[in-house]
Amino acid sequence: MAGKGVISAPYQVRGRLSQARNDKLHKTYILMHKLIFLFIFLGIILIAQGIVYPFDFDISPVRIFIDPKAKSATLTLKNKGKDYLTLQLKIYKWTQNADGEDIYEETSDMIIFPKILKIKGEEERLIRIGTKIRDSELEKTYRIYIDELATSPKAPEKGATAQVAMKVGVPVFIRSLKTDVRGKIESFAVRNGKIEVRIKNEGNSHFMIQTTVIKGRNLEDKEVFSRELGGWYLLRGISRIYTIPVPEEICKNLARLDIEVKTDRFNLSGKLDVNQAMCMP
């Protein structure tokens, strides 16, 4: 998820639904949500192993880390097809605004060569990346965009699928002199029947929010609410807000909410006592 995460409820309660029907809808949604995240997880595994579909080229590595003293790195692009592949590479400075939304700006901080290249079928090329910035106490972040340039293809055979030019981004992280990775759940509340969560990066380097799981229990300690949210990179000094509407009939039965945030560096957790006044619009 990039940017401000606004997660809509899978359904809205209009009038009064029976608790059985409400529970059935809720369980169906949770099952669907878990399946979606399973497919996303499998996709990440495939990428990590160098299996990148549906692009016509492989990229290695999929994330680039440059040490402050090294000042350079390489990127390998491999043409998986049999025909020539024409690619164009551009690099942008990558920041995030106060809502956690990605911002890309042209930059002269980085050097990339070559910027346009042709790769023969089943061959690979090495891309060189360098930086001109000085050593810093703060991590610097960039993103390389690789565009497959459209060429004049041969007339497609009958029944063949149309060729579509692809575009993919590769994050580039220039490490700080001393890495400090820290985060916290800055706020966790229920207002007007909506759960509001703010997660903040307090360190000098990025981390990636992998999943955020929120579970609610009633006075009998029975689980009556569960929601799992995806994530995205959270750059240094940035906060991301998640807003999750809770159906009225579920909200009024909540006594406690538990939250667990899993990142690629650490985990965060918290609890919140809930009363009916928090559910009122």
C-alpha positions, 0 to 999 in steps of 0.5 A: 500500500502506498500512501495514506491507507484508507481501508474500506469495510467489506460491507456496511450494516444498514438497519439491523442485521442478525448476528449470525448473518453478520458473523457469516459475512465477516468470516467470508471476508476474512477468508477472501482477505487471507487468500489475497495476501497468500497470492501477494506473499507467493509473488514476493517469494517468486521475485526474491528467487529471481522469477519475475513475471509477466515482464520480458526481462529479469532484474537482479537485485530487486532492491539496491543498497549502496554503502556510503563509502562504496558510492556505486552498485550494479544492476543486471537485466536479462532478456528472457525472450528471443527478440531484441529488447529495448529498455530505458532507465530513469532514476528519481529521488524518492521521498514521502509526504506527511501522509506517507504518499510516495513522491518522485522528483528528478535528481542529479544526485545519481548517475546511471549508465547506460540509460537506453540499451538494446539486449539480444534475446536470452542475453544480459547486460550490466547497468552501473549506478553511482552517486555524487552525494556526500556521506550522511547520517540519514539514509537517502532513497531513490527509485530506478524506473525501467521502461520497455520501449515499444518497437515495431513488432512483426505482424502477430500470428493468428491467435497470438496475444498483443505485446504490452510494454512493461514498466517496473521500479527498483528501489535504491537505498544509500545507507547512512553512516550509522543505521538506526531503524526504529518505529512505533505505533504513534496512535491507536484509537476508535473514533466515530466507529472507525479504528485509526492507527498511525505508525511512525518511522522514528529512525534514520533508515527505512523499514517495510510494513509487511502486515498489520493485524487488528483483532477485537474481543467482547466482554466474554473475551471472544474474538468478534472482529479481525482485520489484516492489512497489507503494507509498504515502505515507510521512509525515515521520519514518516508516519502512515495512517490507517483508517478501518470502519467497523460495522455498528453491530460489531463495534458496540460489542467490542471491549478490547482491540489488539494490534500487531504490526510486522515489519522486515526489521521488527514487530510492534504491538498494542492494546486498546480498551473500547467503550460504546461511546467510541462507536457513536457517529 
